[in-house]
Amino acid sequence: MPYSANTDLPVPVRSHLPGHAQDIYRAAFNHAYAAHAGEVDQEKRAHMIAWAAVKRVYFKQGNSWVSRQSAAS
């Protein structure tokens, strides 16, 4: 099911990712969910794609997710 707001995201996503990363996750999930409509593993694929999208912009440092841009500065 697509997410209309970050508050609708699964608790692990909301509690671990900063707001901007949640935006990325939600947008990627919604796009992937629509792109894989009718497939048996539609939701699983959408979650995997959403995490991959977040990991392109953020990385985990200890228990926190850090923007790759701010780390490069």
C-alpha positions in Angstrom: 0.0 0.0 0.0 1.4 3.4 -0.9 2.1 5.9 1.9 0.5 9.3 1.7 2.6 10.8 4.6 5.7 10.0 6.5 3.6 9.4 9.6 2.1 6.4 7.7 5.5 4.7 7.2 6.4 1.6 9.2 7.6 2.3 12.7 11.2 1.1 12.1 11.5 3.6 9.2 10.0 6.5 11.2 12.1 5.8 14.3 15.4 5.4 12.6 15.5 7.7 9.6 15.7 11.5 9.7 12.8 13.4 8.0 14.5 13.9 4.6 15.4 10.2 4.4 11.8 9.4 5.2 10.8 11.5 2.3 13.2 9.6 0.0 11.9 6.3 1.4 8.3 7.2 0.9 8.7 8.5 -2.7 10.8 5.5 -3.7 8.4 3.0 -2.1 5.4 4.6 -3.7 7.0 4.7 -7.2 8.3 1.1 -6.9 4.9 -0.1 -5.6 3.2 1.3 -8.6 5.9 0.0 -11.0 5.6 -3.6 -9.7 1.8 -3.7 -9.6 0.4 -7.2 -9.9 3.6 -8.9 -8.9 3.5 -11.5 -6.1 6.3 -9.8 -4.2 5.2 -6.2 -5.0 5.4 -4.9 -1.4 8.7 -6.6 -0.6 10.3 -5.3 -3.7 9.1 -1.8 -3.0 10.6 -1.8 0.5 13.9 -3.1 -0.8 14.0 -0.4 -3.5 13.1 2.3 -1.0 15.9 1.2 1.4 18.3 1.3 -1.6 17.2 4.8 -2.5 17.9 6.0 1.1 21.3 4.3 1.1 22.3 6.3 -2.0 21.9 9.5 0.0 22.5 8.4 3.6 24.7 6.0 5.4 24.5 4.5 8.9 27.2 5.8 11.3 26.8 4.1 14.6 23.1 4.3 15.4 22.4 7.3 13.2 21.7 7.9 9.6 24.0 10.6 8.1 23.7 12.4 4.8 26.6 11.6 2.5 26.7 15.3 1.5 27.3 16.6 5.0 29.9 13.9 5.6 31.8 14.9 2.5 32.0 18.5 3.6 
